[in-house]
């Protein structure tokens, strides 16, 4: 190789650094390696995997079939703003994979910038029919309202655990920089969207926000940015024990607009 080529190479690399970084992160994602930049967490069946597909630009098309319960940590390379981020989705179910995924994200990833916590205002159900039957029969969750109350109580326990991890990480390493709460499945409660906002947004007071605010006050608002946005990763009716709530978001334009708002917010928080 000519010396003149060697001299020009660093400048050429600098000119194309964003493209090079994009493909490098994609390579790391494909081999399931690399340090996590953004971690997606939340209770089971709230739509974390489908959300990551939307952020990746793989919006579900007609005929898309929802994935089963995630049992492994999923890794994606997602372009957000100028740079590509390594995003990991942690299973919601208690498992060795979940434990290891949380440990890697919160204890080993020196590049961790943000945490996306996905919720659905209680509109989630186990995909296993035997477990569904057990919840109806043994727990008495025979209506959607009873199931939602059950889910929301479990969610409070989960967010307390995650916020505790964020507090400890902030105290030790001053990361992550931001937390974004995504209220998914907005198509199921369009008529009550303001009620959902008052439950999850830190501008209001609720059981959920009181837990988050308690930890944010310890961490300090100057150290971590927090925001909340609605989302609809995949509109579909919610069915439980013979009862149905229809999906009524209003079509693809609004669905896409909500997704773009979320993507723009993540790019803004990561800048």
C-alpha positions as CSV (number, residue, x, y, z in Angstrom):
1,X,0.0,0.0,0.0
2,X,1.3,3.4,-0.9
3,X,2.1,5.7,2.0
4,X,0.0,8.4,0.4
5,X,-3.0,6.1,0.8
6,X,-2.2,5.5,4.4
7,X,-2.1,9.2,5.1
8,X,-5.5,9.7,3.4
9,X,-7.2,6.8,5.2
10,X,-7.8,8.5,8.6
11,X,-9.5,11.4,6.8
12,X,-11.6,9.1,4.7
13,X,-12.7,7.2,7.8
14,X,-13.6,10.4,9.6
15,X,-15.7,11.5,6.6
16,X,-17.7,8.3,6.7
17,X,-17.6,7.7,10.5
18,X,-21.4,7.6,10.9
19,X,-21.8,5.0,8.1
20,X,-18.9,2.9,9.5
21,X,-20.3,3.1,13.0
22,X,-23.7,2.0,11.7
23,X,-22.4,-1.1,10.1
24,X,-20.1,-1.9,13.0
25,X,-23.1,-1.8,15.4
26,X,-25.1,-3.9,13.0
27,X,-22.3,-6.4,13.0
28,X,-22.2,-6.5,16.8
29,X,-26.0,-6.9,16.9
30,X,-25.9,-9.9,14.5
31,X,-23.3,-11.7,16.6
32,X,-25.1,-10.8,19.9
33,X,-22.0,-8.9,21.1
34,X,-21.2,-5.4,22.2
35,X,-22.1,-3.1,25.0
36,X,-25.8,-2.0,25.4
37,X,-26.6,1.6,24.5
38,X,-30.4,1.4,25.1
39,X,-32.3,-1.3,27.0
40,X,-36.0,-2.0,26.6
41,X,-37.6,-3.5,29.7
42,X,-41.1,-3.9,31.1
43,X,-43.6,-6.5,32.3
44,X,-44.5,-9.6,30.1
45,X,-46.6,-9.2,27.0
46,X,-46.7,-5.4,26.9
47,X,-45.2,-5.4,23.3
48,X,-41.5,-4.8,23.9
49,X,-40.4,-7.0,20.9
50,X,-42.9,-5.4,18.4
51,X,-41.9,-1.9,19.7
52,X,-38.2,-2.7,18.9
53,X,-39.2,-3.8,15.4
54,X,-41.1,-0.5,14.9
55,X,-38.0,1.5,16.1
56,X,-35.9,-0.6,13.7
57,X,-38.1,0.4,10.8
58,X,-39.5,-3.1,10.5
59,X,-43.1,-2.0,11.0
60,X,-45.4,-5.0,11.1
61,X,-47.3,-5.5,7.8
62,X,-50.6,-7.2,6.9
63,X,-50.6,-10.8,8.0
64,X,-48.0,-10.2,10.8
65,X,-48.4,-12.7,13.6
66,X,-47.5,-11.5,17.1
67,X,-44.5,-13.3,18.6
68,X,-44.9,-15.7,21.5
69,X,-43.5,-14.9,24.9
70,X,-39.9,-13.8,24.6
71,X,-37.5,-16.1,26.3
72,X,-34.2,-14.7,25.1
73,X,-32.6,-11.3,25.1
74,X,-33.0,-9.7,21.6
75,X,-30.4,-7.5,20.1
76,X,-31.0,-4.8,17.5
77,X,-29.0,-2.1,15.8
78,X,-31.3,0.9,15.5
79,X,-30.4,4.2,13.8
80,X,-31.6,7.0,16.0
81,X,-30.5,10.5,15.0
82,X,-27.0,10.6,13.6
83,X,-25.7,7.4,15.2
84,X,-26.8,3.8,15.4
85,X,-27.5,2.4,18.9
86,X,-27.2,-1.2,20.1
87,X,-30.6,-1.9,21.7
88,X,-31.4,-4.9,23.8
89,X,-34.9,-6.2,24.7
90,X,-35.1,-8.0,28.0
91,X,-37.7,-10.7,28.5
92,X,-40.5,-9.8,31.0
93,X,-40.9,-13.3,32.4
94,X,-38.7,-14.3,35.3
95,X,-35.9,-16.4,33.8
96,X,-32.2,-16.9,33.7
97,X,-32.2,-15.0,30.4
98,X,-33.9,-12.0,32.0
99,X,-31.6,-12.0,35.0
100,X,-28.5,-12.2,32.8
101,X,-29.8,-9.6,30.4
102,X,-30.5,-7.1,33.2
103,X,-27.1,-7.8,34.8
104,X,-25.4,-7.1,31.4
105,X,-27.3,-3.9,30.8
106,X,-27.1,-2.4,34.2
107,X,-23.7,-3.7,35.5
108,X,-21.5,-4.4,32.4
109,X,-22.6,-1.9,29.7
110,X,-20.4,1.1,30.1
111,X,-22.2,2.7,27.1
112,X,-25.7,2.5,28.5
113,X,-27.4,5.8,27.7
114,X,-31.1,5.1,28.0
115,X,-33.8,2.9,29.5
116,X,-37.1,2.4,27.7
117,X,-39.7,1.0,30.0
118,X,-42.8,-0.3,28.2
119,X,-46.2,-0.4,29.8
120,X,-49.8,-1.0,28.5
121,X,-52.1,0.3,31.3
122,X,-52.9,-3.3,32.3
123,X,-54.0,-4.6,28.9
124,X,-51.8,-7.6,28.7
125,X,-52.5,-11.3,29.1
126,X,-50.3,-14.4,29.1
127,X,-50.1,-16.0,25.6
128,X,-50.2,-19.5,27.2
129,X,-53.8,-20.7,27.3
130,X,-53.2,-22.9,30.3
131,X,-51.9,-19.9,32.3
132,X,-54.9,-17.9,31.1
133,X,-57.3,-20.5,32.4
134,X,-55.4,-20.7,35.7
135,X,-55.7,-16.9,36.2
136,X,-59.5,-17.0,35.5
137,X,-60.1,-20.2,37.6
138,X,-57.6,-19.8,40.5
139,X,-57.2,-16.1,40.8
140,X,-60.7,-15.1,39.9
141,X,-59.7,-12.8,37.1
142,X,-62.8,-13.4,35.0
143,X,-63.2,-9.8,33.7
144,X,-60.9,-7.4,31.9
145,X,-61.1,-4.9,34.8
146,X,-60.0,-7.6,37.3
147,X,-57.1,-8.6,35.0
148,X,-56.0,-5.0,34.5
149,X,-55.9,-4.4,38.3
150,X,-53.9,-7.5,38.7
151,X,-51.4,-6.5,36.0
152,X,-51.1,-2.9,37.3
153,X,-50.2,-4.2,40.8
154,X,-47.5,-6.4,39.3
155,X,-46.3,-3.5,37.2
156,X,-45.7,-1.4,40.4
157,X,-43.5,-4.1,41.8
158,X,-41.5,-4.3,38.5
159,X,-41.0,-0.6,38.1
160,X,-39.8,-0.3,41.7
161,X,-37.2,-3.0,41.0
162,X,-36.0,-1.3,37.7
163,X,-35.9,2.2,39.3
164,X,-33.8,0.8,42.1
165,X,-31.3,-0.5,39.6
166,X,-31.2,2.8,37.8
167,X,-30.6,4.6,41.2
168,X,-27.7,2.3,42.0
169,X,-26.2,2.7,38.6
170,X,-26.5,6.5,38.7
171,X,-24.9,6.6,42.2
172,X,-22.0,4.6,41.0
173,X,-21.4,5.5,37.3
174,X,-23.7,8.4,36.5
175,X,-25.7,6.4,33.9
176,X,-28.1,6.1,32.2
177,X,-28.8,9.6,30.9
178,X,-32.5,9.1,30.4
179,X,-35.6,7.0,31.0
180,X,-38.5,7.0,28.5
181,X,-41.8,5.4,29.5
182,X,-43.7,4.1,26.5
183,X,-47.5,3.6,27.1
184,X,-48.2,1.0,24.4
185,X,-51.5,-0.3,23.0
186,X,-53.0,3.2,23.0
187,X,-55.5,1.8,20.4
188,X,-57.3,0.1,23.3
189,X,-58.0,3.2,25.3
190,X,-58.2,6.2,22.9
191,X,-61.3,7.4,24.7
192,X,-59.4,7.3,28.0
193,X,-56.0,8.5,26.8
194,X,-55.9,11.4,29.2
195,X,-56.5,9.0,32.1
196,X,-53.6,6.9,31.0
197,X,-51.4,10.0,30.8
198,X,-52.4,11.0,34.3
199,X,-51.4,7.5,35.5
200,X,-48.0,7.4,33.8
201,X,-46.8,10.9,33.2
202,X,-44.7,12.5,35.9
203,X,-46.7,15.7,35.5
204,X,-49.4,14.0,37.5
205,X,-49.8,12.0,40.7
206,X,-50.6,8.2,40.8
207,X,-49.3,5.0,42.4
208,X,-47.0,4.6,39.4
209,X,-45.6,8.1,39.3
210,X,-45.1,8.3,43.1
211,X,-42.7,5.3,42.8
212,X,-40.8,6.9,39.9
213,X,-40.6,10.3,41.5
214,X,-39.3,8.9,44.7
215,X,-36.3,7.5,42.9
216,X,-35.9,10.5,40.5
217,X,-35.7,12.8,43.5
218,X,-32.9,10.7,44.9
219,X,-31.0,10.6,41.6
220,X,-31.6,14.2,40.8
221,X,-33.5,15.6,37.8
222,X,-30.2,17.1,36.5
223,X,-28.7,13.7,36.2
224,X,-31.4,11.8,34.3
225,X,-34.1,13.0,31.9
226,X,-37.5,11.4,32.1
227,X,-40.4,11.5,29.6
228,X,-43.6,9.6,28.8
229,X,-45.2,9.0,25.4
230,X,-48.1,7.0,24.0
231,X,-47.5,4.3,21.3
232,X,-49.3,1.7,19.3
233,X,-46.9,-0.9,18.0
234,X,-49.5,-3.2,16.6
235,X,-53.3,-2.4,16.8
236,X,-55.5,-5.4,17.6
237,X,-58.5,-6.1,19.8
238,X,-58.0,-7.2,23.4
239,X,-59.8,-10.5,24.3
240,X,-60.1,-12.0,27.7
241,X,-62.4,-14.7,28.9
242,X,-64.9,-14.0,26.2
243,X,-64.8,-10.2,26.7
244,X,-63.4,-8.0,23.9
245,X,-62.2,-4.4,23.7
246,X,-62.0,-3.2,20.1
247,X,-58.9,-1.5,18.6
248,X,-59.9,2.0,17.6
249,X,-56.8,4.2,17.0
250,X,-58.0,5.6,13.7
251,X,-55.7,4.0,11.1
252,X,-52.1,4.0,10.0
253,X,-51.5,7.7,9.8
254,X,-52.0,8.2,13.5
255,X,-50.2,5.0,14.3
256,X,-47.2,6.1,12.3
257,X,-47.3,9.6,13.8
258,X,-47.1,8.2,17.3
259,X,-44.2,6.0,16.3
260,X,-42.4,8.9,14.7
261,X,-42.9,11.0,17.9
262,X,-41.3,8.2,19.9
263,X,-38.4,7.8,17.5
264,X,-37.8,11.6,17.5
265,X,-37.9,11.7,21.3
266,X,-35.3,8.9,21.7
267,X,-33.0,10.6,19.1
268,X,-33.4,13.9,21.1
269,X,-32.7,12.2,24.4
270,X,-29.7,10.4,23.0
271,X,-28.2,13.6,21.4
